Amino acid sequence: MTGPYVLTFSCVDAVGIVAAVTGLLAQRDGFILDSQQYANLDSGRFFMRVEFRGEGPRFPEGLTAVQDAFAPVVQRFAMDARISDRATKPRFVIAVSQASHCLNDLLHRWSTGNLAIDIAGIVSNHEAQRRLAEWHGVPFHYLPVNDANRAEQEAAILALMARGQADYLVLARYMQILSGDFSAKLAGRCINIHHSFLPGFKGAKPYHRAHERGVKLIGATAHFVTGDLDEGPIIEQSVERVDHRQSVDDLIRTGRDIEAQVLARAVRWVAEQRVLIDGRKTVVFR
């Protein structure tokens, strides 16, 4: 047995796509472990995720050989495709400001083997989380930022990601607005957690504003970052029911729990290649 590998792709919908993928695997002694697909009838695009392994002598040896075997199918249907080896964990850099709850949750899941990623480093515009990072043995990079040095600070983050061969940047309550240029360079590779159920209560003090409105649900949203503030394709959301008896502090405590859980699920699904971008939306093969 070799693998497992994961193929994900999107393309213009057409007859024969699934047959071409599964037929190739059958011809090459590929054994399908999991397969999910979705046809967006509105846009006319097709999305698929297939996890498979080799079960015989005809199966290609190594990731490059597997990619080469699929190349004719990818070319035939003009697929936007990716094939990865599940044994190779994607690498993440985590950005944080002062709040620790999302960072601490990710580090705990990672350190206990419950989040299959590699963490290349932690960056912050504050020193507050240095001790937590160092306790977990993760490099901590203090990169203060203001309006005068924002371009240089963002360039330093990109350089750090390049040195660490990081695939993704996670904003684990990183309380800075990213520039349009920075967001564009990380398109589809930067995950943010927003402390409300978008699009409601964006901006400062969302829980205070939610409390003033007497909301009955609070929540959190994980999404890909784009140049439009908090408007990127949504990966995951969750809500919790609240009522009039809960104070602002109660809402904040509940909200932080939701934020950590939602961000962890989003990171896990992205790491497992379960998330495909579909315009302003996502297809999530859970």
C-alpha positions as CSV (number, residue, x, y, z in Angstrom):
1,M,0.0,0.0,0.0
2,T,1.1,3.6,-0.8
3,G,-0.5,6.8,0.2
4,P,-3.0,7.9,1.1
5,Y,-3.2,10.8,-1.3
6,V,-5.9,13.5,-1.8
7,L,-7.1,14.9,-5.1
8,T,-9.2,18.0,-5.0
9,F,-10.4,19.9,-8.1
10,S,-12.9,22.2,-9.6
11,C,-13.7,22.6,-13.3
12,V,-16.5,23.4,-15.7
13,D,-19.2,20.7,-15.2
14,A,-19.4,18.0,-17.9
15,V,-20.3,14.4,-18.5
16,G,-17.7,11.9,-17.7
17,I,-15.6,13.7,-15.0
18,V,-16.2,11.2,-12.2
19,A,-15.8,8.3,-14.6
20,A,-12.4,9.6,-15.8
21,V,-11.1,10.1,-12.2
22,T,-12.4,6.8,-10.8
23,G,-11.5,4.9,-14.0
24,L,-7.9,6.1,-13.9
25,L,-7.6,4.9,-10.3
26,A,-9.1,1.5,-11.2
27,Q,-6.6,1.1,-14.0
28,R,-3.7,2.0,-11.7
29,D,-4.6,-0.2,-8.8
30,G,-5.9,2.8,-6.8
31,F,-8.3,2.1,-3.9
32,I,-10.8,4.9,-3.0
33,L,-11.0,5.6,0.7
34,D,-13.4,8.6,0.5
35,S,-15.1,10.5,-2.3
36,Q,-17.3,13.5,-2.3
37,Q,-18.6,15.7,-5.1
38,Y,-20.8,18.7,-5.8
39,A,-22.2,20.2,-8.9
40,N,-23.1,23.9,-8.7
41,L,-25.9,24.2,-11.1
42,D,-26.0,28.0,-10.9
43,S,-22.4,28.5,-11.9
44,G,-21.9,25.3,-13.9
45,R,-18.8,24.3,-12.0
46,F,-18.1,20.8,-10.6
47,F,-16.1,20.2,-7.3
48,M,-14.7,16.9,-6.1
49,R,-12.5,15.5,-3.3
50,V,-11.1,12.0,-3.5
51,E,-8.9,10.3,-1.0
52,F,-7.2,7.1,-2.2
53,R,-4.2,4.8,-1.8
54,G,-2.3,2.3,-3.9
55,E,-3.3,-1.4,-3.7
56,G,-1.2,-3.0,-6.4
57,P,1.8,-3.0,-8.6
58,R,0.3,-0.7,-11.2
59,F,0.0,2.2,-8.7
60,P,2.5,5.1,-9.3
61,E,5.3,5.3,-6.8
62,G,5.6,8.7,-5.1
63,L,3.6,11.9,-5.2
64,T,5.2,13.2,-8.4
65,A,4.4,10.0,-10.2
66,V,0.8,10.2,-9.0
67,Q,0.5,13.8,-10.2
68,D,1.9,12.8,-13.6
69,A,-0.6,9.9,-13.9
70,F,-3.5,12.3,-13.4
71,A,-2.1,15.0,-15.7
72,P,-4.0,13.9,-18.8
73,V,-7.3,13.9,-16.9
74,V,-6.5,17.3,-15.4
75,Q,-5.7,18.7,-18.8
76,R,-8.7,17.1,-20.5
77,F,-11.2,18.8,-18.2
78,A,-9.1,22.0,-17.6
79,M,-9.2,21.2,-13.8
80,D,-8.0,23.6,-11.1
81,A,-6.5,20.6,-9.3
82,R,-4.3,19.7,-6.4
83,I,-2.9,16.4,-5.3
84,S,-1.2,16.0,-2.0
85,D,0.3,13.3,0.2
86,R,-1.6,13.0,3.5
87,A,1.7,12.0,5.2
88,T,3.0,15.5,4.5
89,K,1.4,17.9,7.0
90,P,0.7,21.5,5.7
91,R,2.7,24.2,7.5
92,F,1.0,27.1,9.2
93,V,2.1,30.4,10.7
94,I,-0.2,31.8,13.3
95,A,-0.7,35.5,13.9
96,V,-2.1,36.8,17.2
97,S,-2.4,40.0,19.1
98,Q,-3.1,39.9,22.8
99,A,-6.1,37.5,23.3
100,S,-4.9,33.9,23.9
101,H,-8.0,31.7,23.6
102,C,-7.8,30.8,19.9
103,L,-4.0,30.5,19.9
104,N,-4.0,28.3,23.0
105,D,-6.7,26.1,21.6
106,L,-4.8,25.5,18.3
107,L,-1.5,24.9,20.2
108,H,-3.2,22.4,22.5
109,R,-4.8,20.5,19.7
110,W,-1.5,20.4,17.7
111,S,0.6,19.4,20.7
112,T,-1.7,16.5,21.6
113,G,-1.8,15.2,18.0
114,N,-5.3,16.2,17.4
115,L,-4.6,18.7,14.6
116,A,-2.5,17.3,11.7
117,I,-0.5,20.4,10.9
118,D,3.0,21.7,11.4
119,I,3.3,25.2,13.0
120,A,6.3,27.0,11.5
121,G,6.0,30.0,13.9
122,I,3.9,32.5,15.7
123,V,3.9,36.2,14.9
124,S,2.5,39.0,17.0
125,N,2.4,42.7,17.3
126,H,2.5,42.3,21.1
127,E,4.7,40.4,23.4
128,A,1.8,39.0,25.4
129,Q,1.8,35.5,23.9
130,R,5.6,34.9,23.8
131,R,5.6,32.8,27.0
132,L,2.8,30.5,25.6
133,A,4.6,30.0,22.3
134,E,7.9,29.2,24.0
135,W,6.2,26.8,26.4
136,H,5.1,24.8,23.4
137,G,8.5,25.1,21.7
138,V,7.2,27.2,18.8
139,P,9.3,30.1,17.5
140,F,7.8,33.5,18.5
141,H,8.4,36.6,16.3
142,Y,7.6,40.0,17.7
143,L,6.7,42.3,14.8
144,P,5.2,45.5,16.1
145,V,3.1,47.5,13.6
146,N,1.7,50.9,13.1
147,D,0.6,53.0,10.1
148,A,4.1,54.1,9.3
149,N,5.7,50.6,9.1
150,R,2.7,48.4,8.0
151,A,4.2,47.6,4.6
152,E,7.5,46.6,6.1
153,Q,5.8,44.5,8.9
154,E,3.6,42.7,6.4
155,A,6.7,42.0,4.2
156,A,8.4,40.5,7.3
157,I,5.5,38.2,7.8
158,L,5.7,37.0,4.2
159,A,9.4,36.5,4.5
160,L,8.9,34.5,7.7
161,M,6.4,32.3,5.9
162,A,8.8,31.8,3.0
163,R,11.7,30.8,5.3
164,G,9.4,28.4,7.2
165,Q,7.9,27.0,4.0
166,A,4.5,27.8,5.4
167,D,1.4,27.1,3.3
168,Y,-1.1,29.1,5.3
169,L,-1.4,32.1,7.7
170,V,-4.0,31.9,10.5
171,L,-5.2,35.0,12.1
172,A,-6.0,33.8,15.6
173,R,-7.5,37.0,16.9
174,Y,-4.9,39.2,15.2
175,M,-6.4,42.6,15.6
176,Q,-5.0,44.3,12.6
177,I,-6.6,45.2,9.3
178,L,-4.4,43.7,6.5
179,S,-3.6,45.7,3.4
180,G,-5.1,44.8,0.1
181,D,-1.8,43.9,-1.4
182,F,-1.0,41.5,1.5
183,S,-4.4,39.9,1.3
184,A,-4.0,39.4,-2.4
185,K,-0.7,37.7,-2.0
186,L,-2.2,35.2,0.4
187,A,-5.5,34.7,-1.5
188,G,-7.0,31.3,-0.4
189,R,-4.1,30.9,2.1
190,C,-5.1,33.2,5.0
191,I,-7.8,32.2,7.5
192,N,-9.4,34.6,9.9
193,I,-11.8,34.2,12.9
194,H,-14.4,36.9,13.3
195,H,-16.0,37.3,16.7
196,S,-19.6,37.5,15.4
197,F,-22.0,35.7,13.1
198,L,-21.2,37.6,10.0
199,P,-22.3,40.0,8.7
200,G,-23.8,41.3,12.0
201,F,-21.9,43.5,14.5
202,K,-18.7,44.1,12.6
203,G,-16.2,46.5,14.0
204,A,-15.3,47.4,17.6
205,K,-16.9,45.9,20.7
206,P,-19.3,43.5,18.9
207,Y,-20.4,41.8,22.1
208,H,-21.3,45.2,23.7
209,R,-23.3,46.1,20.6
210,A,-25.0,42.6,20.6
211,H,-25.9,43.0,24.2
212,E,-27.4,46.4,23.6
213,R,-29.6,44.9,20.9
214,G,-30.7,42.0,23.1
215,V,-29.7,39.3,20.6
216,K,-30.8,35.7,21.2
217,L,-27.9,34.2,19.3
218,I,-24.2,34.9,19.2
219,G,-21.6,33.2,17.2
220,A,-18.3,33.2,15.3
221,T,-17.3,33.0,11.6
222,A,-14.1,31.6,10.1
223,H,-13.4,32.8,6.6
224,F,-10.7,33.3,4.0
225,V,-9.2,36.8,4.0
226,T,-9.8,39.1,1.1
227,G,-9.3,42.8,0.5
228,D,-12.9,43.4,1.6
229,L,-12.9,43.5,5.4
230,D,-14.6,40.4,6.9
231,E,-16.3,39.7,3.6
232,G,-14.2,36.7,2.4
233,P,-15.5,33.2,1.6
234,I,-16.9,31.7,4.7
235,I,-15.4,28.3,5.8
236,E,-17.4,27.6,9.0
237,Q,-19.8,29.3,11.4
238,S,-21.5,28.4,14.7
239,V,-23.9,30.0,17.1
240,E,-24.9,29.7,20.7
241,R,-28.3,30.7,22.2
242,V,-28.2,33.4,24.8
243,D,-30.9,35.4,26.6
244,H,-31.6,38.6,28.6
245,R,-30.0,37.2,31.8
246,Q,-26.5,37.2,30.4
247,S,-24.1,40.1,30.8
248,V,-21.6,41.4,28.3
249,D,-18.9,39.4,30.2
250,D,-21.1,36.3,29.9
251,L,-21.4,36.9,26.1
252,I,-17.7,37.4,25.8
253,R,-16.9,34.1,27.6
254,T,-19.4,32.2,25.5
255,G,-18.1,33.9,22.3
256,R,-14.5,33.0,23.0
257,D,-15.4,29.3,23.3
258,I,-17.2,29.5,20.0
259,E,-14.4,31.3,18.3
260,A,-11.8,28.7,19.3
261,Q,-14.0,25.8,18.1
262,V,-14.9,27.4,14.8
263,L,-11.3,28.3,14.0
264,A,-10.1,24.9,14.9
265,R,-12.6,23.2,12.6
266,A,-11.7,25.6,9.7
267,V,-8.0,25.0,10.1
268,R,-8.5,21.2,10.2
269,W,-10.7,21.2,7.1
270,V,-8.3,23.4,5.2
271,A,-5.4,21.2,6.2
272,E,-7.2,18.1,5.0
273,Q,-8.0,19.8,1.7
274,R,-11.7,19.7,2.4
275,V,-12.4,23.4,1.4
276,L,-12.6,24.6,-2.2
277,I,-13.3,28.2,-3.0
278,D,-16.4,28.8,-5.2
279,G,-16.4,32.5,-6.0
280,R,-17.5,34.4,-2.9
281,K,-18.5,31.1,-1.2
282,T,-16.8,27.8,-0.3
283,V,-17.6,24.1,-0.9
284,V,-16.7,22.2,2.3
285,F,-16.5,18.4,2.1
286,R,-16.8,17.6,5.8
